[in-house]
């Protein structure tokens, strides 16, 4: 019995007959399937078709209806087998439309200039990406230890300066850092964008 012992077709049929003897059979389904949560049904043929189309019932899902002797994989049931022919979830996409003759244009890399840092290293500054942060505001905010660095996006520096500033040691470091920011020593914000002057 598949999937840990669902009801036998005879038990389902007995339950089906008792249930349907009390109900109008024109509105009730006669299909059952074994899903992730056990035996499900009764379902109408339209509901089964929808479940197959949506991929809930796969080819190897066991199904049963009144008149069948045993549970069968859905692809082995003659009434349902035709629905799986057109339902291929891993169908490759259609080929792309024809491209115009000739080589494809190469995308242009962003322009950048090399800016020396106070330590002598050169790092690129992308001319197309401007920060929404101001160097002047960052330098002035450094009066309060770490706030200017946090404003510019250097959160780790800012928290360290704030913590050391509460101890009294970091105030001098923070003020000197503010002067360096105002003098143009910091060209980029913490996200790599060029600071506004």
N, C-alpha and C positions, 0 to 999 in steps of 0.2 A: 504494500500500500504506500503510495507516494506521500512524502512530507509528514511523516510521523503518524500515520493512521487516520486519514479522513474517513468519514462514514462510507460504508459500502454502497454501491449503486442501489442495492435492494432496500437498504435502510432509507436512503434518500428518496427512493421511489415510494416507499410506504408513507413517509412524512409528506411527500408531495401529494399523494392521493388523498390523505386525510385533510391536508390544508386546502387543496383545491375542491374537495367535496363541499366545503363550507363557503367558498368564494366563487365569484364569477371568473371563469378561466380566460375570458377574452382580454382582460386587462393585466393579467399576471404573466410573468416570464416562466420559462421552463428550462433555462440554462443555468448551470452552476460551474464555478471554476475554483481552483485552489490557488489563492494568492498568498501574500506574505503573512497574512493574519489568519490563515486557515481557509476553510470552505466558505465561499460567498455565493449568494444567490437566494432566491430565484431571480433571474434577469431575463429581459426580453431579448430577442435577436438583435434589435436595434442597439440596445445597450452593449451587447457583446461586440457588435461591429465597432461601436465607438471606443470601447476599451482596447480592441486590437489596433485601431487606427492611432490611438494615443500612446501605444506601446505598453500599456498596463498588462495586457495578455500577450505573452510572447509565443513563439513557435512551440516551445517546450512546456508551456503551462498546461496543466491537466484540466480538461473540461468534461462535462457530462450533461446530458439532457434525457428526458423521458424517452425510452425506447432503445437507449444504448445499453449494452451488456456490461461495460466496464469503463472506467475513466481512461481517456486517451489524450495524448498530446494534441494541442489545438491544430497543429499542421497536419495531423493524421485524420482529422474529421473532414469529410468531403465538403460539407457545407461551409466550413471556415477556411479551407486550404487556399482558396482563391484570393482571400484577403491578404495573405502573406506574400503573394507574388509581387504586389505593388508596394508593399510596406518594407522598404530597406532603410533602416536608420543610419547605416554607414555608407550611403550612396555618395560618391564623390560629387563635388559641385560641377556645374556645367563648365565647359572650357571658356576661357575669357574671350571677349570679342577681339577681332583682329586689330592688331596695332598698326599704326601707320608705318610705312617703310622708312628705314633709316634708324640710326641708333637713338636710344632714348636720351634726352638731355640729362646731364649730371646735375644733381642738386648742389648748389653753392654752399660751402661751409660759411658759418658766421665769421665776420671780420673781427679781429681782436688785435690789440697792441700789447706789447710786453711792458709791464710797469715794474721798476725795481722797488723792492721793499727795503726797509731800514737795515735788514740783515744782509743785504747784498743779493738775495735771491730774486729771480724774475718770475712773475706769475702773470698769466693772461688776464686781461680785462676785456670782456666782451662789450663792444660798443653798442650793441643792440639791446642789452638787458640793463635797464636802469632800476635802481632801488627806489622804493617809495619813502625811504628813510633819509634824514638829513644828517650830514656830518656835524654841522653846527649844533643841532639839537642834541646829538649824542655826546658831544664834548661838554656842553653845558650841563647836561644831566649827570655827568660824572662827578659833579660836586657832591652828590649823594652817592656814596660808594657802591659801584656795581650797576646802578640804574641805567647809565648811559650805554654800557656794554650790553645789558639785557635789551634795551631799546633797539640797538643795532643788530640783534640776533645772536650775540655771543653769550648765551645763557650760562654756560659753565663758568666763563670768566666772571660774569656779573654776580653769580651766586657766591663764588669764592671771594670776590672783593667785598661783597656785602657781609659775609660771615667774618672775614678778617677785619673789616671796618668796625664791626661791633666790638671786636677785641681791642681796637685802637691801633693795631699794626697796619691795617690795610688802607687807612685813610690817605696816607702819603702816596702809596702806590696808586690809588684810585685817582687822586688829583693829578699826578704826573701822567697817568694814562689819559686823562681828559685833555691835558695839554698836547699830548701826541696826536690824539684824534683831531683836535682843532687845527693842528699844524699840517694835517694832511697825511700823517703816517699810516692811517687806516684807509685804504682805498675801496674795500669791498665790505658789504654787510655780511652777516653770518650765513647767508644763503648764496653767496658768491655773486651778488649783483653789485654794480658800480654805484657807490654812494653819491648823492647829490651834494654839490658844494654849498 
